[in-house]
Amino acid sequence: MNDNRSARSLFLYSTAVSDVGYVRSNNQDSAFAGERLVAICDGMGGHAGGDTASTIAIRSLAHIERDDNDSDVQRVAEMMETSVMAAHDAIVGKAKRERRLSGMGTTVASVALVGGYWVLAHIGDSRAYLLRDGHIIRVTQDHSYVQHLINTGRISEAEAKNHPQRNVVMRVLGDFDIDPHPDISIRAAKPADRWLLCSDGLCGVLENSTIEQALATISDQEECAQRLVMMALKAGSTDNVTAVVADATLALDANAFDLPHQNPVIAGAASASLEPIADIVEGPVTTAPKLREGNGSPAQRAAALSSSDSKQRSHQQDGEDGVRMAQPSSTREDRGDRQVPDTGEIPVVHKKDGSASADPNDPAVAQAIHHKHVEQRQQHRSRKRRIQIIVASFVAAILAVVSIGVFASYRWSQTQYYLGESDNRVAIYQGVPTNVFGLSLSHEVERTTIQVSSLPKSWREQLRDGISVANLQEARDHAQLIHSEASTLHDSESASASASASSSASSSTQSPSSGTASPSGGQSS
């Protein structure tokens, strides 16, 4: 596929424009527009998640801007797929470590010019359009639910525009249980080819004919991108809107001094971290120009009022045209203003020869990623051990408190006594008449000769529940009292029984019978 002549004759020039829109509070889109690579990533997953995911994806792809000099098309195609998968792994890893980012993800649509060919990597519902000979070709197919319905003939393209589930993606990079592999395609490049890469905030509201007319009639790249973004906003887009416009320019010598070489343009969320990207591409990068038209409209004034203070401060720090430039670390070090940037999940490795790399295929970067993962696993295990120690200490403290409480309760119970029943005898127990987890808190110390069955019912019931006393002597005294009262009661019952028997005998001697004397004293005849 290599064609050195084509590689020398085609030169890519690109720009990007991204706007937060009228509804969203932050921009979750990120874009890269360079001389060899253009890319658009539409993040998702909430205020903190979407911009993080799209920024990670741009950082993972940015090294292709400087790493395709050998014009090996197949190698770059493999590199793009590897970089997209590395972004996926980085997003998943970051979401697992930071729960607030759970569920974040991003789409990717990227195009590289290599040796006279276009190499395209795509996943999600961001789109790539190619304008060739005055007509646009939609090169990508959305990985979305409505596209599936269209492909299966259930709905038409027109119905898809207003379908309630038009924003549901079926394949995307990120913290989801879906296939993260991108679609990779290669096609021959031609002079005057023009690319539009855009988020669904643009292609979701503009008709293909409108997009085609703008790309075909507005020759200035920045003006074309500005116009497309503004038309999408005026058409009612409720999402972030991002457009990347890139032209293939014919040049006899791509390294000639008078060619319009450009610095890569970074748009959207990724523009908040220019320094790491400058280190990756080993050259200066700039932020994209801000949307110019309609700045005084009521809708944009409302959007500006609803934006965060941090966003307003970042605008104030930019130049009057809103463009900011960042130099690579080598230049910043020479000027004495080098800072250690947050390079995200793809580390920037500074080599001994002074160059920097963030290519996951680079052995030095792969080793750095490995060391970083090892360090993260060690930190995770250390945190896990600390948590286990804290939990074990907490449980031990609770068990100690419970044990002390149980022991104190048991010691107190052994100072108590009560009268109860044992084998039909009144017995004295030390402790309290209860069980704790099957453990009896009392034991028998003495047994009397008093038969429980000989006692009144009320006493038997009290003995069954336990008659509490203060000490052993009081228990003995109370047992003696029961014995005395039981004996008195027994004697009383015996006396009553004897009296009843005597009364019955006396009555039988006084009753009349045969052979008794008559009142006159004579014998009966």
Secondary structure, 3 states (H helix, E strand, C coil): CCCHHHHHHEEEEEEEEEECCCCCCCCCEEEEECCCEEEEEEEECHHHHHHHHHHHHHHHHHCHHHHCCCCCHHHHHHHHHHHHHHHHHHHHHHHHHCHHHCCCEECEEEEEEECCEEEEEEECCCEEEEEECCEEEECCCCCEHHHHHHHCCCCCHHHHHCCCCCCCECCCEECCCCCCCCEEEEEECCCCCEEEEECHHHHCCCCHHHHHHHHHHCCCHHHHHHHHHHHHHHCCCCCCEEEEEEEEEECCCCCCCCCCCCCCEEEEHHHHHHHHHHHHHCCCEEECCCCCCCCCCHHHHHHHHHCCHHHHHHHHHCCCCCCCEECCHHHHHHHCCCCCCCCCCCCCEECCCCCEECCCCCHHHHHHHHHHHHHHHHHHHHHHHHHHHHHHHHHHHHHHHHHHHHHHHHHHHCCCEEEEEECCEEEEEEEEEEEECCEEEEEEEEEEEEEHHHCCHHHHHHHHHCEEECCHHHHHHHHHHHHHHHHHHHHHHHHHHHHHHHHHHHHHHCCCCCCCCCCCCCCCC
